[in-house]
Amino acid sequence: MPFVPRCRACWRRERRDAAPAEGLLNAPRPPTPAPQGDGRVAYRDAVGSDVEALSAFARETWVATFGHLYPPEDLSAYLAAKFGPAIQRAEMEAGGRFRLAFDEAGLVGYCMMGALDMPVDDARGVELHRLYIHERGKGARIADALIEDAIGWARARGAGAIYLSVWENNERAQRFYRRFGFQDHGEWKFMVGATADRDFIWRLPL
Ligand SMILES: CC(C)(COP(=O)(O)OP(=O)(O)OC[C@H]1O[C@@H](n2cnc3c(N)ncnc32)[C@H](O)[C@@H]1OP(=O)(O)O)[C@@H](O)C(=O)NCCC(=O)NCCS
């Protein structure tokens, strides 16, 4: 059967109608803890004043990872739709949770958690939307710290599972997620402009 792309807004609207994890995400947030670190890398939740730096970093790391895969018009459309201070601010205000990692040079990684935005029917599911480490921080266990924190965040909200979408050829990310117990759940088409990528949907039961 030919694949018929559906806009992500449709999924979002359906999720909102189904009102699945809203209760989880609207639970009162604990106060933002002070940065914790091992002396080299410090971690903390993002606050409103981080949106400029966060959106620039998110854009930069997405382009560094995937930018070469798409025609310029698809890339531009995706970046315009996904990254910018107003967009990241709206994601935060909608319950998205950004955990940031800083090294001596500044922001070196982040992880975004939030409500499901994928074709998954699980009222107790949450989504790991993005996990990005700057090239200088890869292999330094910064991603480990961020995902462990994300799992703790999801558990603290009573989530039953974490879902994520990973590109079929993103071998490094797949090896990473496997190490933390994520399992195959399905696949879908992830749209970047008019380009449809095959992404795997993986699930971590909590
Ligand atoms: C995915 C990511 C968060 C993992 O963090 P990391 O610090 O690089 O993690 P690691 O160095 O532990 O590497 C993960 C695994 O990939 C392996 N790996 C390292 N370099 C690799 C490469 N070039 N190709 C394939 N696998 C590689 C590691 O050996 C490790 O394997 P193991 O877990 O079986 O020991 C990080 O690489 C990243 O930010 N990538 C770009 C953004 C991205 O792809 N995000 C995920 C989107 S779904």
The ligand as an ORCA input file, in Angstrom:
! r2SCAN-3c Opt
* xyz 0 1
  C      23.189      9.450     19.569
  C      24.047     10.160     20.616
  C      23.146     10.928     21.578
  C      24.803      9.073     21.411
  O      25.678      9.700     22.313
  P      27.230      9.327     22.252
  O      27.937     10.046     23.321
  O      27.718      9.536     20.860
  O      27.155      7.761     22.592
  P      28.333      6.686     22.506
  O      29.659      7.313     22.235
  O      28.173      5.851     23.745
  O      27.965      5.831     21.215
  C      26.838      4.992     21.189
  C      27.234      3.673     20.539
  O      27.597      3.909     19.161
  C      28.901      3.381     18.908
  N      29.529      4.260     17.930
  C      30.481      5.195     18.125
  N      30.770      5.799     16.964
  C      29.999      5.210     16.015
  C      29.862      5.386     14.630
  N      30.565      6.299     13.969
  N      28.969      4.620     13.979
  C      28.229      3.708     14.623
  N      28.311      3.491     15.960
  C      29.206      4.234     16.635
  C      29.576      3.372     20.248
  O      30.626      2.434     20.282
  C      28.434      2.997     21.164
  O      28.195      1.630     21.067
  P      27.828      0.740     22.352
  O      26.706      1.449     23.058
  O      27.399     -0.566     21.776
  O      29.065      0.695     23.172
  C      25.074     11.117     19.949
  O      25.951     10.389     19.118
  C      24.434     12.219     19.134
  O      24.086     13.262     19.664
  N      24.289     11.985     17.806
  C      23.760     12.985     16.908
  C      22.291     13.264     17.191
  C      21.446     12.037     17.079
  O      21.603     11.197     16.216
  N      20.483     11.965     18.012
  C      19.540     10.897     18.058
  C      18.407     11.224     17.162
  S      17.207      9.914     17.231
*
